[in-house]
Amino acid sequence: MNKRKASGIIFYDDKGNILIQDRRAISKWGEEYGFFGGGMEEGENWEQTLKREIKEELGLELKEYKLFKHSYYIFTEANLEIEYWVSIAKMPDMSKLKVEEGKLALIPSGKIKELKMLKEDYNVVNELISYLKQKEHMKTILVDGVKCFVSEDGTIFEEMYRLLEEFPNRKIILTGANDEQFKGFGLDKIPYEVFTLKHNPEKTDPEYYKLMLKHFNLNKDQVIYFENNPEAVKSAESAGIRTHHYDPEKKDLKSLKKFLKANL
């Protein structure tokens, strides 16, 4: 049996829609829909393949993505075994995509059952839909921005980022940064959603958290938070949010992980 390695991706949004490839004009195995991506070239790993293929097929510089499934596809008719890495990523701006092959297919989650796909691809899509539904019921992790997740020069604390990525929960960075500080701290380049009220009010005011919860349509029982400023910790707690004080000098990630695991 011939063997091949490939890497692909599914884009999704918070409403359960997915973006995949309409393959009806380019299909090799009779499928109508599939993933953007392609075969691995000599010397590449799955991530290099994925970035190259998405740049070629969509004109997109892929930066934020997550490996979702690593499996083997067997195509008996073609005498072919494919080792396949499938990643997921938040929906890109479709107006900026330049499709090289096939067409864009934006599919609502309720229409997934109607798709004509390879069995293996279809199973992965359904796993993703189940994952997204489960994620909707997970608590959201609120993350203090400057001095916790990023330094004042905009450098991401990589060890904290790796810790947060162990949890599939939604993450939101909380800050008080104004427009100038927002760019100066590199908050426009981080991989999570960011919320700010531009110091009006500050995070030391419980009203900040009430406005934040209202903005995201969340309640106090749907979130947990860690923060470096003791006064902001008290403020969040007074708004009913379970909050952990994280000392950026000590960088005690073990205690932080313990707090996350105990409260998610």
N, C-alpha and C positions, 0 to 999 in steps of 0.2 A: 504493500500500500504506500502510495506517495504521501509525503508529509510536508506540511506548510505551517508557517506561523503568521498570525495576523493580529491587528489591533483595531478596535472600533470604538465608537462613542454614541451615547444617547443623551440628548439635551432634554431638560425638563423644566417646568415652572411650578410655582407653589399651588397651582390649581389642578395639577395632575396631568396637564397636557405634555405631550412629548414631541420632539422634533427629530425625525429620522429621514431617510432617503427614499424618495419615490423611484424605484428601480425598474419600472415597467419598460423603459426604453433601452436599458443596458443589462437586463437580467441574464445570468448564465444558467441558473437552475430553476427557472420558472417562477421565482418569488416576485411579488410586486413591490414589497417594501423591505428595507434592511437598514443597516447602520452605516454611517459615514466612517471611512477608514479603509484599510487595505493591508496587503501583504508586507511582511518584514523583509527588508533588504539586508544583504550581508553586512555584518558588523553592527547592526542596530539592536537596541533593546525595544521593548514594547512601547515605552514612553517616547522614544525618538521616532519610532514609526508613526505613532498617533499624531504627534505634532507636525511631522512632515506631511502626512496624508491630509490632515485638516487644513493645513496651509494651502496645499495643492487643490483640494476639492472645494473649499469654502472661502479661501483667502483670509482665514482667521488665525491669528496668533494665539494659540491655546495656552492659557496660563493656569487657570483654576479648574481642576478636574479631580476625580477620585476613582481609583480602580474599584469596580463593582463586582466583576465576575471573571474568574480565570478557569477556563474549561477546555474540553476537547470535543470537536465536532467530527462526526464520522459521516462521510457521504459515500455510501456503498456503490451507487451508480457510477460515480466519478473515480472510484478507487482512491479516495483522498481522505486524509485525516488532518484536521486543522487545529492547532493549539491557538486558542483565541483569548485575548485580553479585551474585555469590554469595560469601558469607563463611563462615568456619568458626569454631567456638568450642568450648571444653571443655564437657562435659555439665553443665547446671545441676542444682540440686536439684529433681527432678520433683515432689516433694510440695508445693512452693511455687508451682508454675505454675498459672495460671488460664486455661484454654483458652477463647478467645472463639469460634473457628470450627474445625470439624473435630475431630479427636481427636489425642492424642499417639500416635506410632508409634515404639516402640523396636525397632530392627531389628539383629539380630546380623549381622556381616559375611558369614557363610556363607549368609544368606538374601537377600542383595542381588539375586541373579540372578532371584529369584522375584517381584520387585516389578513392578507394572504402573505405569510412570511415563512421562511424556513422554520421548522419545528423548534430548533435550538434557539433561534433569535426570538421567536414568539414566547418561549419559556422565560427568557431573560427579561423581556419587556414586562411580562406579568409579575415577575419577581420584583422589578423596580416599582411597579404600581403598588404592590403590597407594602413595599418598604416605605413609600411616600405616605401611604395611608397610616401606617404605624407611626411614622414620624410626626404626623399631625397631632397625635395624642401625647407626644413627649413634652416634657418641660423644656423651656427655652433657657439657655445659659446666657446671662447678662455678664459682660466682661468689661472691667474698667479699662479704658483705652490707654492714655498716656501714663507712663511709669509702671504699668502692668504688662499690657500686650505689646506696646511699642515704647521705645525710649523717646526722649525729647528730640532726638535727631532723626526720628522716623524709622529706626531699626526695629524690626519685629523680633521679639524674644522667641527664638526658634524652639526652644525646649517646651515653652508653654504652648506654642502652636501645635507641636506634636502631641502634647497631652490632650489638648482640646479635641484634636482629630481622632482620638480614641473613642469619643462619644459621638453618635450620629445625630445628636440633638441640634436644633437650630441655635446659632450663636449671634448675639447682637452686641456690638461694641458701644459702650456708653461714654460720652465725653461732654465737656462744656465748651469745646473749641469753637472760636469764631472762624470766619472764612479764611483769614490769613493763617491762623494756627492750624486749621484743618489740613492745608497743603504742607505747611512747615513740619508738622508731625507725621506726614506721610499717610494720613488717614484716608486719602483718596485712592490708595494703592493696596490696601489690605484686603484679605480674602473673605471678609464678613460684612454684614450690614452694619452701618454706623448711624447712631442717633446723637444729635446734639441740639441744645437749646441756646447755644452761643452765649452762655453766661447769664441767661435771663429765663428762669432763675438758675442758680448754681446747683450742683449736685448735693450741696449741704442743705438744700431746701427740700422738704418732702414733696412739695408741689412738682418738682422735676420728675419724680418717679410716677406720680399720678398722671401727668401729661404724657409721659413715655408709654405707660400701659395703655392709655386711651388711644394713642397714636397707632399702636400695633394690635389693638383690639385684644389685649391680654388682660388677665386678672392676676392678682398677687400670688395666687396658688399655682399659677402656670409657669412661674419663673423662679430661678435662683440666681444669686449675684455674688461676685467677689470684687472687692474694692480696696484701694490702698489708703485712702484718706479716712481716718477714724471718724471724723465728723460726718462724712458722707455715708459711712457704714450705719451710724446711728440714724441718719436721715432716712435711708432706705428701709431700715428696720421699723421705723415709726410709720412708714407707709405700708407695713405688713409684709415686706419682702424678706425672705430668709437670706441672710447675707453673711459672707465670710470676709474677715479682714486679712488681706494678703499684704505682707511686708515686702516691698520690692528690693530692700536691702538684703534680707535673709534669703529670698527666693526659695521658700519652702514649698516645693511642688508636691512633696509627699502629703503634706497636710491639705493642700488644695485638692489633690486627687481624692483623698479620703472624704472631704466635704462634698465633692461632686458625686461620688459613688453613693454616699449615704442619703443624698437628697434628690437624686434624679429618679 
